[in-house]
Amino acid sequence: MLWLCLRLPSLPLDALGPQHTKGMLALSNNNIIVMANAAAQQAGIAAGMSVASALSLSNKLELRPRDEQREQQHLANIALWAYRFSGDVCLCPPNAVLLELGASLRLFKNLARLYRKFISAFRRRGLSVQLGIAHTPLAAELLSHQNLSPANLVNGAGQLHRTALDNALRELPIGLLPLAPKTLNTLQEMGMHTLGNIQALPRAALERRFGKNIVTVLAKLQGEQPDIRPKFTPPETFHAQRHFDGGLHSKQQLRFPISALLSELEHYLRLRQCLNRDLEWTFHYLDGSREAWSLDLSHRHFDRRSLIELVMLRLERLSLQGPVESLSLSCTQFIGNEQHSDQLFDTANHSKHQEKAAQVLDKLRLRLGAQRCHLFSLQDAHLPELNWVLRDAHTSASAPSQSKLKPILKPVAAQQTTAPSTTELIRPNCLCHPPEAITETTEGLFWQGELHLLQGPERFDGQWWQQRQTRDYYIARHQHGALCWVFKDCLNRRWYLHGFFA
């Protein structure tokens, strides 16, 4: 096995975002400086110094309290990013992430290519990282403190140079070992300053003198005992944030960070094999106020470019309350990726048409309002006027099969012309609900003019378990030329208009 440890020595500062590199900044906890950025270090400010001493060195120093919760969230984001390179990722608080690279080497061909991807990604994010690579998790974790180049320990094919690895481990200070402080102090007082000094001693003697824990650590370090770490799994919800030093003042300036956040969301969805149904945006302004708004989606595939245009379209209706200090994106509603079972040669076109229809629907909902956009949906009903129902445009209801939705229509003896077969039934595009009454006189049928029957009847006979409906349907022509769908209720002997043909 091949383990890689990514250690972020500046995690407390990195969690603040890119703005920590500008000006003199230091983090404090209990009136003690925890970490200072490069500008503050040049002024002589260092970790472990009291806040009063740091302020005496520079009156331009900006002090901020350390936010450990924010640090761990940032570390989890790094682990989520690393999850795309390996399915075996472990968190190593307070500032490291472990990856098992055995399967990844087969995917990325060689270690050098994978290493370049890691380094370029961290450089783009402005993060400092130390790498440690070894055959066990604990060894990689300890070597990451030394920040040795992987080229000195592993060849391009991912094979370890055991001699170089053993030499690097022997030179590690014992202060890095996960042992009790009392044990470490005793070892140093005995003149044991490196791991090699301890490895040269008999383990039985070490166990009698210091307990079983030190022997367990040495066994895990050499791979003689399993070192089981809890695996990292992607969170159930997505959250990402971008900070802007000085704030952004226009909507167009928000386009690039919106694209970056959607790119992170795309990687998250790919890892979880799911699709989001919402975008929850929050603007944090420089004056401390915040503004939240959501965007419901009906897409079937994640298309970052289309989503950017959709978000910018939504922004047209908003007015920024001031400079935006940070922008956050959250997603809480997800569905599984759709598995299509269409015909072999129609799958691509069908999927594209569905996605384009979903994009148009989302734009219409933004332009017109969600309450004004509806879709006709099929439902299982025997009466023709109940086969279609209006639903909210965002609701994805599964459509029943067509065979269940057709009303029971039976051809009966023709009075005007022969009725069409059941496989060629003609239906109007527009139905009247409820059906409108037609006046029957000795001269014929009248509804805002005279009606002439052209074709029919077709018998509808069903719904006997509720209230029996028996109807004879006809195609008729209105005196103004329109084709109508009319029926005679066989129970009450009255005529009704049920729809118009386009």
Secondary structure, DSSP 8 states (H G I E B T S, - for coil): --EEEEE-TTHHHHTT-GGGGSS-EEEEETTEEEEE-HHHHHTT--TT-BHHHHHHH-TT-EEEE--HHHHHHHHHHHHHHHTTT-S-EEEETTTEEEEE-HHHHHHHSSHHHHHHHHHHHHHHTT---EEEEESSHHHHHHHTTTT--GGGTB-TTS-B-HHHHHHHHHTSBGGGSS--HHHHHHHHHTT--BHHHHHTS-HHHHHHHH-HHHHHHHHHHHTSS-----B----SSEEEEEEEEEEE-STGGGHHHHHHHHHHHHHHHHHHTEEESEEEEEEEETTS-EEEEEEE---SS--HHHHHHHHHHHHTT----S-EEEEEEEE--EEE-------TTTHHHHHHHHHHHHHHHHHHHHHH-GGG-EEEEE---SSGGGSEEEEETT-------HHHHS--EEE---SSS----GGG----SEEEEEEEEEEEETTEEESSSEEEEEEEEEEEEE-TTTS-EEEEEEEEEETTS-EEEEEEETTTTEEEEEEE--
